[in-house]
């Protein structure tokens, strides 16, 4: 498979956005659960560092012989993320801190970002497919 640092970064960002979607829907589902504390996914700082430095080669596996195939693990994430629980606030009497309106807005924003990144990733592979077909 033909990969670039940009395509790997975009695919990794899709993984982080997918995790954000799961966390947000969990928050929405537990909006009325007593003592539930909302969670969030943090990946923006890691993404900013990667974009500014432009270095993702430290995650690539190295070949020990020039005839070996290049290997990459599709489960490796370039954009690392972590799930954080917010225990500092409380929205109502049952110690739940989920603001349903904010979570719905987060869900919409995340869906837009996810759709955009899917278009970017699929566009990359369409270009590669067209390039390989033109070489025939």
Sine and cosine of phi, psi and omega as CSV:
sin_phi,cos_phi,sin_psi,cos_psi,sin_omega,cos_omega
0.00,0.00,0.62,-0.78,-0.01,-1.00
-1.00,-0.01,0.90,-0.45,0.00,-1.00
-0.85,-0.53,0.49,-0.87,0.15,-0.99
-0.82,-0.58,0.21,-0.98,0.06,-1.00
-0.87,0.50,-0.60,0.80,0.00,-1.00
-0.92,0.39,-0.69,0.72,-0.01,-1.00
-0.91,0.41,-0.63,0.78,0.05,-1.00
-0.90,0.43,-0.66,0.75,0.03,-1.00
-0.90,0.44,-0.69,0.73,-0.01,-1.00
-0.90,0.43,-0.67,0.74,0.03,-1.00
-0.91,0.42,-0.62,0.78,0.03,-1.00
-0.92,0.40,-0.61,0.79,0.06,-1.00
-0.90,0.43,-0.58,0.81,0.08,-1.00
-0.87,0.50,-0.63,0.78,0.04,-1.00
-0.89,0.45,-0.68,0.74,0.02,-1.00
-0.91,0.41,-0.65,0.76,0.03,-1.00
-0.92,0.39,-0.57,0.82,0.07,-1.00
-0.90,0.43,-0.67,0.74,0.06,-1.00
-0.89,0.45,-0.63,0.77,0.04,-1.00
-0.88,0.47,-0.64,0.76,0.02,-1.00
-0.88,0.47,-0.72,0.70,0.00,-1.00
-0.88,0.47,-0.69,0.73,-0.01,-1.00
-0.91,0.41,-0.68,0.74,-0.02,-1.00
-0.91,0.42,-0.69,0.73,0.02,-1.00
-0.92,0.40,-0.53,0.85,0.09,-1.00
-0.92,0.40,-0.65,0.76,0.06,-1.00
-0.88,0.47,-0.69,0.72,-0.01,-1.00
-0.90,0.43,-0.67,0.74,-0.01,-1.00
-0.90,0.43,-0.47,0.88,-0.04,-1.00
-0.97,-0.26,0.37,0.93,-0.05,-1.00
-0.87,0.49,-0.46,0.89,-0.01,-1.00
-0.95,-0.32,0.13,0.99,-0.02,-1.00
-0.98,0.18,0.83,-0.56,0.01,-1.00
-0.87,0.50,0.66,-0.75,0.06,-1.00
0.91,0.42,0.17,0.98,0.05,-1.00
-0.97,0.26,0.70,-0.71,0.04,-1.00
-0.93,-0.37,0.76,-0.65,-0.05,-1.00
-0.91,0.42,0.45,-0.89,0.02,-1.00
-0.87,-0.50,0.36,-0.93,0.08,-1.00
-0.57,-0.82,0.30,-0.95,0.03,-1.00
-0.94,-0.34,0.78,-0.62,0.03,-1.00
-0.94,-0.35,0.87,-0.50,0.04,-1.00
-0.57,-0.82,-0.11,0.99,-0.11,-0.99
-0.89,0.45,-0.65,0.76,-0.01,-1.00
-0.91,0.42,-0.66,0.75,0.03,-1.00
-0.90,0.43,-0.67,0.75,0.03,-1.00
-0.89,0.45,-0.68,0.73,0.02,-1.00
-0.88,0.48,-0.67,0.74,0.01,-1.00
-0.88,0.47,-0.68,0.73,-0.01,-1.00
-0.91,0.42,-0.69,0.72,-0.02,-1.00
-0.91,0.41,-0.69,0.72,-0.02,-1.00
-0.92,0.39,-0.66,0.76,-0.02,-1.00
-0.99,0.13,-0.50,0.87,-0.01,-1.00
0.92,0.39,0.30,0.96,-0.06,-1.00
-0.93,-0.37,0.90,-0.43,0.12,-0.99
-0.79,-0.61,0.08,1.00,-0.06,-1.00
-0.94,0.33,-0.28,0.96,0.01,-1.00
-0.93,0.38,-0.27,0.96,0.01,-1.00
-1.00,-0.07,-0.16,0.99,-0.01,-1.00
-0.96,0.27,0.61,-0.79,0.11,-0.99
-0.97,0.24,0.52,-0.85,-0.02,-1.00
-0.97,-0.23,0.64,-0.77,0.07,-1.00
-1.00,0.07,0.62,-0.78,0.02,-1.00
-1.00,-0.10,-0.17,0.99,0.02,-1.00
-0.57,-0.82,0.62,-0.79,-0.08,-1.00
-0.91,0.42,-0.32,0.95,0.01,-1.00
-1.00,0.01,-0.09,1.00,0.06,-1.00
-0.96,0.27,0.56,-0.83,0.07,-1.00
-0.94,0.33,0.59,-0.81,0.11,-0.99
-0.93,0.37,0.69,-0.73,-0.07,-1.00
-0.84,-0.54,0.72,-0.70,0.15,-0.99
-0.68,-0.73,0.58,-0.82,0.00,-1.00
-1.00,0.02,0.89,-0.46,-0.04,-1.00
-0.92,0.40,-0.26,0.97,0.01,-1.00
-1.00,0.02,-0.16,0.99,0.06,-1.00
-0.92,0.40,0.70,-0.71,0.01,-1.00
-0.95,-0.33,0.84,-0.55,0.05,-1.00
-0.97,0.23,-0.66,0.75,0.02,-1.00
-1.00,-0.02,0.99,-0.13,0.00,-1.00
-0.96,0.27,0.57,-0.82,0.03,-1.00
-0.68,-0.74,0.32,-0.95,0.07,-1.00
-0.64,-0.77,0.51,-0.86,0.01,-1.00
-0.99,-0.13,0.81,-0.59,-0.07,-1.00
-0.88,-0.47,0.71,-0.71,0.05,-1.00
-0.98,-0.18,0.75,-0.66,-0.01,-1.00
-1.00,-0.08,0.95,-0.31,-0.02,-1.00
-0.97,-0.23,0.05,1.00,-0.16,-0.99
-1.00,0.08,-0.39,0.92,-0.11,-0.99
-0.88,-0.47,0.21,-0.98,0.07,-1.00
-0.56,-0.83,0.79,-0.62,-0.08,-1.00
-1.00,0.02,-0.54,0.84,-0.07,-1.00
-0.55,-0.83,-0.15,-0.99,-0.11,-0.99
-0.92,0.40,-0.35,0.94,-0.04,-1.00
-1.00,-0.04,0.27,0.96,0.03,-1.00
0.89,0.45,0.32,0.95,0.09,-1.00
-1.00,0.07,0.64,-0.77,-0.02,-1.00
-0.88,-0.47,0.42,0.91,0.02,-1.00
-1.00,0.04,0.85,-0.53,0.13,-0.99
-0.99,-0.11,0.97,-0.25,-0.13,-0.99
-0.87,0.50,-0.60,0.80,0.02,-1.00
-0.91,0.42,-0.68,0.74,0.02,-1.00
-0.92,0.39,-0.64,0.77,0.00,-1.00
-0.91,0.40,-0.62,0.78,0.05,-1.00
-0.91,0.42,-0.63,0.77,0.06,-1.00
-0.91,0.42,-0.67,0.74,0.05,-1.00
-0.88,0.47,-0.64,0.77,0.02,-1.00
-0.89,0.46,-0.68,0.73,0.02,-1.00
-0.91,0.42,-0.70,0.71,0.01,-1.00
-0.89,0.46,-0.69,0.72,0.01,-1.00
-0.89,0.46,-0.64,0.77,0.01,-1.00
-0.90,0.44,-0.65,0.76,0.05,-1.00
-0.89,0.45,-0.70,0.71,0.02,-1.00
-0.90,0.44,-0.66,0.75,0.00,-1.00
-0.89,0.45,-0.72,0.70,0.02,-1.00
-0.88,0.48,-0.65,0.76,0.03,-1.00
-0.89,0.47,-0.71,0.70,-0.03,-1.00
-0.94,0.35,-0.55,0.84,0.08,-1.00
-0.89,0.46,-0.67,0.74,0.05,-1.00
-0.88,0.47,-0.64,0.77,0.01,-1.00
-0.90,0.43,-0.72,0.69,-0.04,-1.00
-0.92,0.39,-0.72,0.69,-0.01,-1.00
-0.91,0.41,-0.57,0.82,0.06,-1.00
-0.88,0.47,-0.64,0.77,0.02,-1.00
-0.87,0.49,-0.73,0.69,-0.05,-1.00
-0.96,0.28,-0.47,0.88,0.12,-0.99
-0.91,0.42,-0.65,0.76,0.04,-1.00
-0.89,0.46,-0.70,0.72,0.01,-1.00
-0.90,0.44,-0.66,0.75,0.03,-1.00
-0.88,0.47,-0.72,0.69,0.01,-1.00
-0.90,0.44,-0.64,0.77,0.03,-1.00
-0.88,0.48,-0.71,0.70,-0.01,-1.00
-0.93,0.37,-0.58,0.82,0.04,-1.00
-0.93,0.36,-0.56,0.83,0.01,-1.00
-0.95,0.32,-0.36,0.93,-0.01,-1.00
-0.98,0.21,-0.23,0.97,-0.03,-1.00
-0.91,0.41,0.00,0.00,0.00,0.00
